Amino acid sequence: MCGIAGIIDTGRGIGREEIRRLATAMRDAMTHRGPDDGDTWVSDDGRVAMAHRRLSIIDLRPEGRQPMSNEDGSVQVVFNGEIYNHHALRAQLEAEGHAFRSQSDTEVLCHLFEEPDLDRVGRLDGMFAFAAWNAREQTLVLARDYFGKKPLYIAEGDGFLAFASELRALEQLPFLDRTVSRDALAAYLLLQYMPTELAVYEGVVKLDPGDAVAIRLDGSGWSTRHFPVFVPEMRADTRLGFDEAKAELRRLVRNAVEKRLESDVPLGAFLSGGVDSSLVVAVMARDFGRKVETFSIGFDDPGSTEHLFARETAQLLGTNHRDEVLSPDAMAMLPEIAARLDEPNGDSSCLPTLLLSRFTRRFVTVALSGDGGDELFGGYGRYRDTLNETEAAAPTGWFGRLRARVARSDDGVAQRYLSPRWLMFQPERVEELLGGSLPPRAAGELAAWRSMLRDRSRTPLQRMRALDSCTYMPGAVLAKVDRMSMQCSLEVRCPLLDRELGAFAAALPDHMLWRAPSGTKHILKELAMEYLPREWMERRKMGFGLPAKCWSQAALLRIADESLGKDAVLRDHLDGAALDRFVQEQRDPTQFSIYRLWPMLILELWLRERRGTP
């Protein structure tokens, strides 16, 4: 796992020494992503610079350093992530006559992109964000993995193009447009995070998951390809029986875990005691006979922690388990979380994720996790609630069932899902806070979400899974895991977000995922029960949030009064009177919501940190 950055001078006249200095500054703003090594490469003409921070995982020798080139130096690559099929790709490339100098998966990209053909991105199996500069073709290829595990920001302005793993790297460029995007701000108020391609600055975009672009310096523009993996939809070829489907799921999960065990440094796994991480650890221990190093954190609040469940699971599976029971001061850590986020993310579980990553990194450099199970297999409570409400609203009888089929395909699902269970603020409240209508791109995003939830070609569950896989998962969940783990120089791998497994999960019919009234992730739980007791897999889902004793309404409101008052930076972007009404509303115990107040405080503190305001 690493940090990548680069600049192309498209007419600004930056100069060779200055472009090297800027690329190196970008690189070293991300030392936490790669504390083991760092290097910068500049082209002979001084127009292209690429930089890399290295967290050594595979091939720890100097031969694994980046930026890395092919045999004749015509292709330079910087890469963040892991290519799990790099051995097979290497064999194919060697058969074609390519010579390799290292055992690193990065070198596969150097040879694969001697032709800047975007179709070749589709041959990669892994988590990745990379840049490949082809000097012969004067073309830059940028690509991001299919689920969006690894970040990639792009900035384009007057005479330059730049890219980086984190926004804080691009902030080293004095000519970056750092105007706060009103569209991104509106999206954040809707969601708690900034989704899809939107970034907090006007001068920056994020490459979408599964996207690849080729940028040509001759002025012919950008060409793009998208590689969809998880597309839940009704398919006529879903004819597997349940037992056959479970057997295939077992094979795919086993393969996905096996791919992610390669490492030249210590490797372990997060273990929460829930279905997803327990299944991953069970496969590691039982199917591959590993003495797994497992890690969890807990809170000294028995009703708000799963660490005791994790201990039981670890004991049954025979793992070498470590946990840490904490009582963190969420209020004291709030500024630290805001400062460590390279872009605002209002998910309060960023804090426990940072604490878990910090604890785990004391013992290992790589950890497997259970992320992705809820989106792929329909595990969120909001899916259950929306489906139950939809069924309850349906009339009975033959004619009623006919009407219900239509009702489940109309706007009812969108209305129920785009409620406070998914949106932080409703659109009307966002407009009030903004002091005007939704800006165009944010309004377009909202329309696209509604359209996806009204799609008559999909079932309601398929629509919700599809929406979350392209918004919530890359925008909130995976961004949180990447930023917090990489703050601790810890690589996290997600077996359930495997390319082949994702395609299989997308094709599963609803009855294999959902059993009313409360049976979420049905087939995944049935598979987990082959390794673990049934009653454990049927326990109430607890999530990974902050227990109430780590914060209080009074403490949060005190910080809100200090941070969101007359000196708030947010007042430069939001309507002051509407912000005051929001804070006043939070003083009412019946309206107080940590899920709204925490994100607003994160946003304010993030803006202050960028401005240099205490």
Secondary structure, DSSP 8 states (H G I E B T S, - for coil): -EEEEEEEESSS---HHHHHHHHHHHHHTTGGG-BTEEEEEE-TTSSEEEEEEE---S--SGGG-SSEE-TTSSEEEEEEEEETTHHHHHHHHHHTT---S-S-THHHHHHHTTS--GGGGGG--EEEEEEEEETTTTEEEEEE-SS--S--EEEEETTEEEEESSHHHHTT-TT----B-HHHHHHHHHHSS--TTB-SBTTEEE--TTEEEEEETTTTEEEEEE---------TT----HHHHHHHHHHHHHHHHHHTT--SS-EEEE--SSHHHHHHHHIIIIIT----EEEEEEES-GGG--HHHHHHHHHHHT-EEEEEEE---HHHHHHHHHHH-SS----TTHHHHHHHHHHHTTT-SEEE--TTHHHHHT--HHHHHHHHHHHHTS--HHHHHHHHHHHTTSHHHHHHHSSTTT-SS-HHHHHHHHTS---HHHHHHHHHHHHHHT-TTS-HHHHHHHHHHHTHIIIIIHHHHHHHHHHTT-EEE-GGG-HHHHHHHHT--GGGT-BTTTB-SHHHHHHHTTTS-HHHHTS----S---GGG--HHHHHHHHHHHSSTT-GGGGTS-HHHHHHHHHHHTSTTT--HHHHHHHHHHHHHHHHHHT--
